[in-house]
Amino acid sequence: MNAIPVFLQEPSTYLIFQDIVNAIPKKTKFYIVGGAMRNIMFYYFFKKKLPQRDFDSIIIGNHKKFIDNLRKFGFVYGKIRRKNQITLERKKFPKAKELKDLVVLDIHWKKSGNILKELKQHSSFTINGFAIEVRDLFLKNWRQKIIAMTGAISDLKSKKLRVNSIDNKHNLFAAIRFMSLGFKNQVKMILIGYLENLKMLQKDEEREISKNFLIMLEEKKKLRTLRRNCI
């Protein structure tokens, strides 16, 4: 049961993450957090891969040197460059064009070294409350190195969608995706988040919500039909 994390099972991604490890300066720690870690644990429990768009991450230490080193390893700047956040990306192969063919690092830098505190403050759902120092991903006992906020493991194993922090409009999109995967949810909390952020939604985002709801309803319809036919 100690197989390497799911995204490292792809040879190109494995090699890129080795370069990421080699780019980390001395006295600096680089953590993979949130959705990527949730996907790792979801695969570990259910043997089902979830789409991996980017790698949310936190660096504690010399972030400027780390970014410079990543650039030397072939990473280029992505769409975000802010005071405490940057995205960097690297192609898995030379002619890569789609997002799935890139390794995208969404890097945040923090003064505090308390990763668990960061998870508690910024994880939208408890099932996103995971972190691991990137070098530990390559260890045989990587699972024992995972940092998890209270409820993260139990909620993921039971597919319980529990809101930890409603801080942006994208929580709604995430909630719909998880509900379509069979996650039980706190309907009231998610609706509150939706109402609070309704004015922030653009027309294309409204269409995306409708699309996801239709997909979820269609899946439920298929499941009901299957159950009726099996009785």
CORJOVEN-V870730 format. One record per backbone hydrogen bond with DSSP energy under -1.0 kcal/mol. NH is the residue of the N-H (numbers start at 0). CO is the residue of the C=O. If there is no record, write none. Layout:
nh=<NH NH>
co=<CO CO>
This chain:
nh=<7 8 13 14 15 16 17 18 19 20 21 22 23 27 28 30 31 32 33 37 38 39 40 41 42 43 44 45 46 54 56 57 58 59 62 65 66 67 68 69 70 71 72 73 74 75 77 81 85 86 87 88 89 91 95 100 101 102 104 105 106 107 108 109 114 117 118 119 120 121 122 125 127 128 129 130 131 133 135 136 137 138 141 143 144 145 146 148 151 154 155 156 157 159 160 163 164 170 171 173 174 175 176 177 178 179 181 182 183 185 186 189 190 191 192 193 194 195 196 199 200 205 206 207 208 209 210 211 212 213 214 215 216 217 218 219 220 221 222 223 224 225 226 227 228 229>
co=<4 5 9 10 11 12 13 14 15 16 17 18 20 24 59 57 131 55 129 33 34 35 36 37 38 39 40 41 42 103 105 30 107 28 60 61 62 63 64 65 66 67 68 70 69 88 86 84 106 79 104 75 102 100 92 97 98 89 87 54 85 56 83 58 112 113 114 115 116 117 118 161 124 125 127 146 31 29 132 133 134 135 138 140 141 142 130 128 148 150 151 152 153 154 183 123 123 167 168 169 170 171 172 173 174 175 178 177 158 160 184 185 186 187 188 189 190 191 192 196 197 201 202 203 204 205 206 207 208 209 210 211 212 213 214 215 216 217 218 219 220 221 222 223 224 225>
